[in-house]
Amino acid sequence: MTAMRRKDTLEKREEKDWTKQKKKVYEKENDEGDYDEQNEEEEEVEEEEEEEEEEEEEEEEEEEEEEEEEEEEEEEEEEEEEGGGGGGRG
């Protein structure tokens, strides 16, 4: 009788241990899944931020180019006015 009880007790312990291990594995997998999802979200946010930065840089470059073109046009106009006015006098 005691041998049967011991056997039953051992089987129940093994079953509990197995269930605990299975539960731990399941929880670990879920945690890793959450971790992966969190990493993906962070990566997406980082990518979006990088894209925004790149767009801002491109806009700044375009604005600088436009300003340079305007300055060049103004310089050309000034040179034409100076050059054209001086040539008529001479």
VMD Tcl script that builds the backbone (N, CA, C; Angstrom):
set m [mol new atoms 270]
animate dup $m
set s [atomselect $m all]
$s set {name element resname resid chain x y z} {
  {N N MET 1 A 0.834 -1.203 0.000}
  {CA C MET 1 A 0.000 0.000 0.000}
  {C C MET 1 A 0.864 1.246 0.000}
  {N N THR 2 A 1.849 1.295 0.869}
  {CA C THR 2 A 2.705 2.481 0.888}
  {C C THR 2 A 3.468 2.614 -0.418}
  {N N ALA 3 A 3.821 1.500 -1.020}
  {CA C ALA 3 A 4.520 1.540 -2.301}
  {C C ALA 3 A 3.616 2.148 -3.375}
  {N N MET 4 A 2.352 1.786 -3.354}
  {CA C MET 4 A 1.389 2.343 -4.317}
  {C C MET 4 A 1.231 3.844 -4.093}
  {N N ARG 5 A 1.150 4.245 -2.845}
  {CA C ARG 5 A 1.000 5.677 -2.532}
  {C C ARG 5 A 2.231 6.448 -2.986}
  {N N ARG 6 A 3.405 5.862 -2.700}
  {CA C ARG 6 A 4.638 6.521 -3.117}
  {C C ARG 6 A 4.673 6.665 -4.643}
  {N N LYS 7 A 4.282 5.613 -5.299}
  {CA C LYS 7 A 4.277 5.640 -6.765}
  {C C LYS 7 A 3.312 6.712 -7.264}
  {N N ASP 8 A 2.113 6.752 -6.692}
  {CA C ASP 8 A 1.139 7.777 -7.070}
  {C C ASP 8 A 1.671 9.175 -6.774}
  {N N THR 9 A 2.283 9.316 -5.600}
  {CA C THR 9 A 2.839 10.617 -5.216}
  {C C THR 9 A 3.936 11.030 -6.181}
  {N N LEU 10 A 4.822 10.106 -6.527}
  {CA C LEU 10 A 5.887 10.404 -7.483}
  {C C LEU 10 A 5.316 10.787 -8.853}
  {N N GLU 11 A 4.330 10.058 -9.297}
  {CA C GLU 11 A 3.712 10.352 -10.589}
  {C C GLU 11 A 3.079 11.735 -10.581}
  {N N LYS 12 A 2.401 12.039 -9.481}
  {CA C LYS 12 A 1.766 13.355 -9.386}
  {C C LYS 12 A 2.820 14.460 -9.371}
  {N N ARG 13 A 3.921 14.224 -8.638}
  {CA C ARG 13 A 4.996 15.222 -8.605}
  {C C ARG 13 A 5.585 15.412 -9.998}
  {N N GLU 14 A 5.848 14.294 -10.658}
  {CA C GLU 14 A 6.405 14.380 -12.006}
  {C C GLU 14 A 5.457 15.127 -12.933}
  {N N GLU 15 A 4.175 14.842 -12.801}
  {CA C GLU 15 A 3.183 15.517 -13.633}
  {C C GLU 15 A 3.163 17.015 -13.324}
  {N N LYS 16 A 3.214 17.354 -12.047}
  {CA C LYS 16 A 3.239 18.770 -11.655}
  {C C LYS 16 A 4.493 19.438 -12.190}
  {N N ASP 17 A 5.631 18.757 -12.026}
  {CA C ASP 17 A 6.885 19.317 -12.521}
  {C C ASP 17 A 6.825 19.530 -14.029}
  {N N TRP 18 A 6.315 18.511 -14.720}
  {CA C TRP 18 A 6.203 18.615 -16.172}
  {C C TRP 18 A 5.289 19.774 -16.554}
  {N N THR 19 A 4.161 19.907 -15.835}
  {CA C THR 19 A 3.219 20.984 -16.099}
  {C C THR 19 A 3.883 22.337 -15.828}
  {N N LYS 20 A 4.634 22.420 -14.732}
  {CA C LYS 20 A 5.335 23.665 -14.416}
  {C C LYS 20 A 6.344 24.004 -15.501}
  {N N GLN 21 A 7.095 23.008 -15.930}
  {CA C GLN 21 A 8.086 23.239 -16.968}
  {C C GLN 21 A 7.416 23.687 -18.260}
  {N N LYS 22 A 6.339 23.019 -18.588}
  {CA C LYS 22 A 5.606 23.374 -19.802}
  {C C LYS 22 A 5.088 24.804 -19.693}
  {N N LYS 23 A 4.572 25.140 -18.524}
  {CA C LYS 23 A 4.049 26.488 -18.298}
  {C C LYS 23 A 5.170 27.521 -18.410}
  {N N LYS 24 A 6.326 27.192 -17.829}
  {CA C LYS 24 A 7.467 28.103 -17.904}
  {C C LYS 24 A 7.886 28.320 -19.353}
  {N N VAL 25 A 7.946 27.236 -20.103}
  {CA C VAL 25 A 8.324 27.338 -21.513}
  {C C VAL 25 A 7.315 28.208 -22.258}
  {N N TYR 26 A 6.036 27.971 -22.001}
  {CA C TYR 26 A 4.982 28.746 -22.649}
  {C C TYR 26 A 5.106 30.218 -22.289}
  {N N GLU 27 A 5.315 30.498 -21.007}
  {CA C GLU 27 A 5.453 31.888 -20.570}
  {C C GLU 27 A 6.687 32.521 -21.187}
  {N N LYS 28 A 7.761 31.762 -21.236}
  {CA C LYS 28 A 8.993 32.275 -21.822}
  {C C LYS 28 A 8.781 32.612 -23.293}
  {N N GLU 29 A 8.114 31.707 -24.006}
  {CA C GLU 29 A 7.833 31.965 -25.414}
  {C C GLU 29 A 6.978 33.214 -25.569}
  {N N ASN 30 A 5.982 33.361 -24.723}
  {CA C ASN 30 A 5.136 34.543 -24.786}
  {C C ASN 30 A 5.920 35.794 -24.454}
  {N N ASP 31 A 6.781 35.708 -23.445}
  {CA C ASP 31 A 7.615 36.846 -23.086}
  {C C ASP 31 A 8.516 37.221 -24.248}
  {N N GLU 32 A 9.109 36.208 -24.874}
  {CA C GLU 32 A 9.968 36.477 -26.019}
  {C C GLU 32 A 9.160 37.082 -27.157}
  {N N GLY 33 A 7.950 36.597 -27.332}
  {CA C GLY 33 A 7.084 37.156 -28.363}
  {C C GLY 33 A 6.787 38.618 -28.071}
  {N N ASP 34 A 6.481 38.915 -26.820}
  {CA C ASP 34 A 6.247 40.302 -26.429}
  {C C ASP 34 A 7.506 41.121 -26.658}
  {N N TYR 35 A 8.636 40.528 -26.312}
  {CA C TYR 35 A 9.910 41.207 -26.477}
  {C C TYR 35 A 10.167 41.509 -27.950}
  {N N ASP 36 A 9.895 40.507 -28.793}
  {CA C ASP 36 A 10.076 40.698 -30.227}
  {C C ASP 36 A 9.146 41.784 -30.745}
  {N N GLU 37 A 7.890 41.752 -30.302}
  {CA C GLU 37 A 6.947 42.779 -30.733}
  {C C GLU 37 A 7.406 44.151 -30.273}
  {N N GLN 38 A 7.889 44.224 -29.065}
  {CA C GLN 38 A 8.356 45.497 -28.531}
  {C C GLN 38 A 9.554 45.981 -29.347}
  {N N ASN 39 A 10.468 45.082 -29.668}
  {CA C ASN 39 A 11.621 45.452 -30.485}
  {C C ASN 39 A 11.178 45.932 -31.856}
  {N N GLU 40 A 10.221 45.251 -32.454}
  {CA C GLU 40 A 9.724 45.648 -33.764}
  {C C GLU 40 A 9.125 47.048 -33.700}
  {N N GLU 41 A 8.334 47.308 -32.653}
  {CA C GLU 41 A 7.730 48.624 -32.509}
  {C C GLU 41 A 8.807 49.687 -32.351}
  {N N GLU 42 A 9.819 49.404 -31.535}
  {CA C GLU 42 A 10.904 50.355 -31.342}
  {C C GLU 42 A 11.644 50.601 -32.654}
  {N N GLU 43 A 11.881 49.544 -33.404}
  {CA C GLU 43 A 12.560 49.685 -34.687}
  {C C GLU 43 A 11.731 50.523 -35.653}
  {N N GLU 44 A 10.420 50.298 -35.669}
  {CA C GLU 44 A 9.547 51.077 -36.538}
  {C C GLU 44 A 9.595 52.551 -36.164}
  {N N VAL 45 A 9.561 52.834 -34.868}
  {CA C VAL 45 A 9.614 54.219 -34.408}
  {C C VAL 45 A 10.945 54.839 -34.820}
  {N N GLU 46 A 12.039 54.102 -34.639}
  {CA C GLU 46 A 13.354 54.604 -35.023}
  {C C GLU 46 A 13.413 54.875 -36.521}
  {N N GLU 47 A 12.862 53.958 -37.318}
  {CA C GLU 47 A 12.860 54.146 -38.767}
  {C C GLU 47 A 12.067 55.384 -39.153}
  {N N GLU 48 A 10.911 55.576 -38.509}
  {CA C GLU 48 A 10.094 56.744 -38.799}
  {C C GLU 48 A 10.845 58.027 -38.446}
  {N N GLU 49 A 11.519 58.010 -37.297}
  {CA C GLU 49 A 12.281 59.176 -36.886}
  {C C GLU 49 A 13.401 59.459 -37.879}
  {N N GLU 50 A 14.087 58.408 -38.325}
  {CA C GLU 50 A 15.158 58.581 -39.300}
  {C C GLU 50 A 14.618 59.150 -40.603}
  {N N GLU 51 A 13.470 58.644 -41.047}
  {CA C GLU 51 A 12.865 59.149 -42.274}
  {C C GLU 51 A 12.505 60.619 -42.133}
  {N N GLU 52 A 11.938 60.995 -40.985}
  {CA C GLU 52 A 11.591 62.387 -40.753}
  {C C GLU 52 A 12.832 63.267 -40.769}
  {N N GLU 53 A 13.908 62.791 -40.127}
  {CA C GLU 53 A 15.156 63.541 -40.120}
  {C C GLU 53 A 15.687 63.719 -41.536}
  {N N GLU 54 A 15.631 62.639 -42.330}
  {CA C GLU 54 A 16.111 62.712 -43.707}
  {C C GLU 54 A 15.282 63.708 -44.507}
  {N N GLU 55 A 13.970 63.677 -44.322}
  {CA C GLU 55 A 13.099 64.615 -45.026}
  {C C GLU 55 A 13.417 66.046 -44.630}
  {N N GLU 56 A 13.629 66.276 -43.333}
  {CA C GLU 56 A 13.967 67.616 -42.865}
  {C C GLU 56 A 15.280 68.079 -43.468}
  {N N GLU 57 A 16.265 67.169 -43.513}
  {CA C GLU 57 A 17.560 67.513 -44.098}
  {C C GLU 57 A 17.404 67.852 -45.575}
  {N N GLU 58 A 16.604 67.068 -46.296}
  {CA C GLU 58 A 16.381 67.334 -47.710}
  {C C GLU 58 A 15.719 68.691 -47.910}
  {N N GLU 59 A 14.723 68.990 -47.066}
  {CA C GLU 59 A 14.048 70.280 -47.169}
  {C C GLU 59 A 15.023 71.415 -46.905}
  {N N GLU 60 A 15.867 71.255 -45.890}
  {CA C GLU 60 A 16.856 72.279 -45.584}
  {C C GLU 60 A 17.812 72.474 -46.756}
  {N N GLU 61 A 18.253 71.368 -47.356}
  {CA C GLU 61 A 19.153 71.453 -48.502}
  {C C GLU 61 A 18.478 72.179 -49.658}
  {N N GLU 62 A 17.210 71.860 -49.908}
  {CA C GLU 62 A 16.474 72.517 -50.989}
  {C C GLU 62 A 16.352 74.014 -50.716}
  {N N GLU 63 A 16.040 74.362 -49.468}
  {CA C GLU 63 A 15.926 75.770 -49.114}
  {C C GLU 63 A 17.257 76.486 -49.310}
  {N N GLU 64 A 18.357 75.841 -48.898}
  {CA C GLU 64 A 19.678 76.435 -49.075}
  {C C GLU 64 A 19.981 76.630 -50.552}
  {N N GLU 65 A 19.649 75.633 -51.369}
  {CA C GLU 65 A 19.889 75.742 -52.809}
  {C C GLU 65 A 19.079 76.894 -53.393}
  {N N GLU 66 A 17.812 77.013 -52.982}
  {CA C GLU 66 A 16.973 78.101 -53.477}
  {C C GLU 66 A 17.548 79.452 -53.068}
  {N N GLU 67 A 18.014 79.564 -51.829}
  {CA C GLU 67 A 18.607 80.818 -51.365}
  {C C GLU 67 A 19.855 81.137 -52.165}
  {N N GLU 68 A 20.683 80.135 -52.427}
  {CA C GLU 68 A 21.896 80.351 -53.219}
  {C C GLU 68 A 21.539 80.815 -54.624}
  {N N GLU 69 A 20.517 80.195 -55.223}
  {CA C GLU 69 A 20.096 80.594 -56.570}
  {C C GLU 69 A 19.594 82.029 -56.570}
  {N N GLU 70 A 18.810 82.380 -55.563}
  {CA C GLU 70 A 18.302 83.747 -55.466}
  {C C GLU 70 A 19.446 84.739 -55.316}
  {N N GLU 71 A 20.434 84.402 -54.489}
  {CA C GLU 71 A 21.591 85.280 -54.306}
  {C C GLU 71 A 22.347 85.438 -55.616}
  {N N GLU 72 A 22.522 84.334 -56.336}
  {CA C GLU 72 A 23.226 84.399 -57.613}
  {C C GLU 72 A 22.463 85.279 -58.603}
  {N N GLU 73 A 21.138 85.117 -58.636}
  {CA C GLU 73 A 20.326 85.938 -59.537}
  {C C GLU 73 A 20.437 87.412 -59.165}
  {N N GLU 74 A 20.395 87.714 -57.879}
  {CA C GLU 74 A 20.523 89.098 -57.437}
  {C C GLU 74 A 21.889 89.663 -57.820}
  {N N GLU 75 A 22.936 88.870 -57.640}
  {CA C GLU 75 A 24.276 89.311 -58.016}
  {C C GLU 75 A 24.360 89.568 -59.509}
  {N N GLU 76 A 23.757 88.674 -60.314}
  {CA C GLU 76 A 23.768 88.847 -61.764}
  {C C GLU 76 A 23.025 90.123 -62.157}
  {N N GLU 77 A 21.881 90.370 -61.513}
  {CA C GLU 77 A 21.114 91.569 -61.805}
  {C C GLU 77 A 21.905 92.820 -61.439}
  {N N GLU 78 A 22.579 92.793 -60.295}
  {CA C GLU 78 A 23.390 93.936 -59.883}
  {C C GLU 78 A 24.520 94.167 -60.873}
  {N N GLU 79 A 25.163 93.088 -61.312}
  {CA C GLU 79 A 26.253 93.206 -62.274}
  {C C GLU 79 A 25.739 93.769 -63.588}
  {N N GLU 80 A 24.557 93.338 -64.029}
  {CA C GLU 80 A 23.995 93.839 -65.278}
  {C C GLU 80 A 23.682 95.329 -65.157}
  {N N GLU 81 A 23.110 95.722 -64.023}
  {CA C GLU 81 A 22.790 97.125 -63.814}
  {C C GLU 81 A 24.055 97.964 -63.788}
  {N N GLU 82 A 25.063 97.497 -63.075}
  {CA C GLU 82 A 26.325 98.228 -62.994}
  {C C GLU 82 A 27.022 98.231 -64.346}
  {N N GLY 83 A 27.069 97.082 -64.955}
  {CA C GLY 83 A 27.750 96.958 -66.244}
  {C C GLY 83 A 27.008 97.715 -67.333}
  {N N GLY 84 A 25.706 97.632 -67.376}
  {CA C GLY 84 A 24.903 98.283 -68.406}
  {C C GLY 84 A 24.925 99.794 -68.243}
  {N N GLY 85 A 24.861 100.265 -67.036}
  {CA C GLY 85 A 24.870 101.710 -66.786}
  {C C GLY 85 A 26.221 102.319 -67.098}
  {N N GLY 86 A 27.274 101.604 -66.777}
  {CA C GLY 86 A 28.629 102.117 -67.023}
  {C C GLY 86 A 28.959 102.126 -68.498}
  {N N GLY 87 A 28.454 101.185 -69.235}
  {CA C GLY 87 A 28.745 101.081 -70.659}
  {C C GLY 87 A 28.065 102.200 -71.433}
  {N N GLY 88 A 26.897 102.658 -70.985}
  {CA C GLY 88 A 26.175 103.720 -71.686}
  {C C GLY 88 A 26.862 105.056 -71.535}
  {N N ARG 89 A 27.559 105.258 -70.482}
  {CA C ARG 89 A 28.235 106.533 -70.253}
  {C C ARG 89 A 29.483 106.665 -71.120}
  {N N GLY 90 A 30.126 105.569 -71.335}
  {CA C GLY 90 A 31.429 105.630 -71.969}
  {C C GLY 90 A 31.396 105.752 -73.397}
}
mol reanalyze $m
mol bondsrecalc $m
mol representation Tube
mol addrep $m
